[in-house]
Amino acid sequence: MKLFAVFGNPIKHSKSPVIHKLFAKQTGILQNYIKINVPINNFSQSIINFFQNGGLGANITVPFKKEAYKICDILTNRAKYSRTVNTIKITNSKKILGDNTDGIGLLKDLKNLNFITSKSNILLLGAGGAAQGIVYSLIKFGCNITIVNRTYQHAKNIVQYFKNIKKINCLKIEHLLNHLFNQINYDIIINATSSSMKGDIPNIPLSIIKPNVFCYDLFYENGNTPFLKWCVSHGVKNISDGIGMLIEQAAYAFYLWHGIMPDTKKIIIQYKKKIFDINHFSF
Ligand SMILES: NC(=O)c1ccc[n+]([C@@H]2O[C@H](COP(=O)([O-])OP(=O)(O)OC[C@H]3O[C@@H](n4cnc5c(N)ncnc54)[C@H](OP(=O)(O)O)[C@@H]3O)[C@@H](O)[C@H]2O)c1
């Protein structure tokens, strides 16, 4: 059976094996998809071993996406500009091809939700690996992006990476208030910080919250994330966590490996209802 995997550390709680099992069931493709917990200093050797043992492709998650970018022989534009890789496959000529499907997965989810148009003005909170990975697809779609991050230099780095594609703004948190004072409105606020993981919300002024803004948190958990709770408590009606992005980015990875795009709609609905039992799915 064709072998695929997700590499990360920690990896115990990854939902990727279940999502890929559902895609395989739906499309009739036989694949074995496993989790591999990689020691922090052993990423590249683990990948070599995996391919030598018959592996055909893998997803890469925290904290290895930047390291994965460095070991690839060929890169898609999404991976090249974002300098991070979340999906790899071995080509017929035994080269490692790297892609980043996080951005295109997020864009697809934002389209599913009717949150985005090509003219959307996006405020992106955070400048870590996830933010770096999503910018390419959003600017290619046409959106304008302003990045605000706790560490300003990290936001400036992202601006630099994409300067040949589109100008991205970056602001210090204290300057965000001036922006708002100058009547700059954001259509979508995307929380790409990891603050929700610790029960926090990013340090941003309440005045960015307008009732008609769309708020999206890349993080997901049972119930609304702290950021989304905060948005709702200040009158925002349209919110979403990142579960749809997770499933859509997996679908693009599946497509890269098998050339077939799974239908994600039913899977996203079931996940949002917290039904994870594979036997309850009918396609
Ligand atoms: N739905 C999906 O498919 C998907 C995919 C990828 C990631 N994610 C989620 O996206 C989030 C970010 O992941 P990542 O890989 O980018 O992590 P990362 O590389 O560690 O970056 C973390 C980012 O969050 C900021 N941050 C951390 N704690 C903060 C706080 N208390 N207040 C304000 N900013 C804070 C950091 O700011 P500094 O630069 O100042 O340190 C940095 O910009 C995580 O929650 C992850 O689960 C979801």
PDBQT file of the ligand as one rigid body, heavy atoms in Angstrom, charges set to zero:
ROOT
HETATM    1  N1  LIG A 301      -5.708  25.670  10.826  1.00  0.00    +0.000 N 
HETATM    2  C1  LIG A 301      -4.559  25.269  10.326  1.00  0.00    +0.000 C 
HETATM    3  O1  LIG A 301      -4.509  24.477   9.366  1.00  0.00    +0.000 OA
HETATM    4  C2  LIG A 301      -3.269  25.818  10.895  1.00  0.00    +0.000 A 
HETATM    5  C3  LIG A 301      -2.078  25.668  10.175  1.00  0.00    +0.000 A 
HETATM    6  C4  LIG A 301      -0.902  26.204  10.725  1.00  0.00    +0.000 A 
HETATM    7  C5  LIG A 301      -0.933  26.845  11.965  1.00  0.00    +0.000 A 
HETATM    8  N2  LIG A 301      -2.106  26.957  12.639  1.00  0.00    +0.000 N 
HETATM    9  C6  LIG A 301      -2.169  27.682  13.924  1.00  0.00    +0.000 C 
HETATM   10  O2  LIG A 301      -1.597  28.970  13.726  1.00  0.00    +0.000 OA
HETATM   11  C7  LIG A 301      -1.017  29.448  14.943  1.00  0.00    +0.000 C 
HETATM   12  C8  LIG A 301       0.393  29.974  14.679  1.00  0.00    +0.000 C 
HETATM   13  O3  LIG A 301       1.248  28.911  14.327  1.00  0.00    +0.000 OA
HETATM   14  P1  LIG A 301       2.754  29.191  13.853  1.00  0.00    +0.000 P 
HETATM   15  O4  LIG A 301       3.249  27.916  13.283  1.00  0.00    +0.000 OA
HETATM   16  O5  LIG A 301       2.845  30.430  13.039  1.00  0.00    +0.000 OA
HETATM   17  O6  LIG A 301       3.490  29.463  15.240  1.00  0.00    +0.000 OA
HETATM   18  P2  LIG A 301       4.890  30.239  15.443  1.00  0.00    +0.000 P 
HETATM   19  O7  LIG A 301       5.754  30.102  14.237  1.00  0.00    +0.000 OA
HETATM   20  O8  LIG A 301       5.395  29.784  16.756  1.00  0.00    +0.000 OA
HETATM   21  O9  LIG A 301       4.497  31.801  15.531  1.00  0.00    +0.000 OA
HETATM   22  C9  LIG A 301       3.740  32.276  16.619  1.00  0.00    +0.000 C 
HETATM   23  C10 LIG A 301       3.255  33.695  16.323  1.00  0.00    +0.000 C 
HETATM   24  O10 LIG A 301       2.346  34.075  17.359  1.00  0.00    +0.000 OA
HETATM   25  C11 LIG A 301       2.854  35.251  18.026  1.00  0.00    +0.000 C 
HETATM   26  N3  LIG A 301       2.459  35.130  19.439  1.00  0.00    +0.000 N 
HETATM   27  C12 LIG A 301       2.651  34.083  20.264  1.00  0.00    +0.000 A 
HETATM   28  N4  LIG A 301       2.086  34.323  21.467  1.00  0.00    +0.000 NA
HETATM   29  C13 LIG A 301       1.521  35.550  21.392  1.00  0.00    +0.000 A 
HETATM   30  C14 LIG A 301       0.779  36.359  22.301  1.00  0.00    +0.000 A 
HETATM   31  N5  LIG A 301       0.497  35.941  23.540  1.00  0.00    +0.000 N 
HETATM   32  N6  LIG A 301       0.344  37.565  21.879  1.00  0.00    +0.000 NA
HETATM   33  C15 LIG A 301       0.612  37.994  20.627  1.00  0.00    +0.000 A 
HETATM   34  N7  LIG A 301       1.313  37.281  19.714  1.00  0.00    +0.000 NA
HETATM   35  C16 LIG A 301       1.751  36.073  20.094  1.00  0.00    +0.000 A 
HETATM   36  C17 LIG A 301       4.345  35.245  17.773  1.00  0.00    +0.000 C 
HETATM   37  O11 LIG A 301       4.841  36.563  17.905  1.00  0.00    +0.000 OA
HETATM   38  P3  LIG A 301       6.416  36.865  17.987  1.00  0.00    +0.000 P 
HETATM   39  O12 LIG A 301       6.913  36.912  16.577  1.00  0.00    +0.000 OA
HETATM   40  O13 LIG A 301       6.477  38.150  18.687  1.00  0.00    +0.000 OA
HETATM   41  O14 LIG A 301       7.024  35.734  18.783  1.00  0.00    +0.000 OA
HETATM   42  C18 LIG A 301       4.356  34.750  16.310  1.00  0.00    +0.000 C 
HETATM   43  O15 LIG A 301       4.006  35.775  15.424  1.00  0.00    +0.000 OA
HETATM   44  C19 LIG A 301      -1.079  28.279  15.928  1.00  0.00    +0.000 C 
HETATM   45  O16 LIG A 301      -2.174  28.484  16.776  1.00  0.00    +0.000 OA
HETATM   46  C20 LIG A 301      -1.326  27.067  15.037  1.00  0.00    +0.000 C 
HETATM   47  O17 LIG A 301      -2.058  26.048  15.705  1.00  0.00    +0.000 OA
HETATM   48  C21 LIG A 301      -3.279  26.455  12.124  1.00  0.00    +0.000 A 
ENDROOT
TORSDOF 0
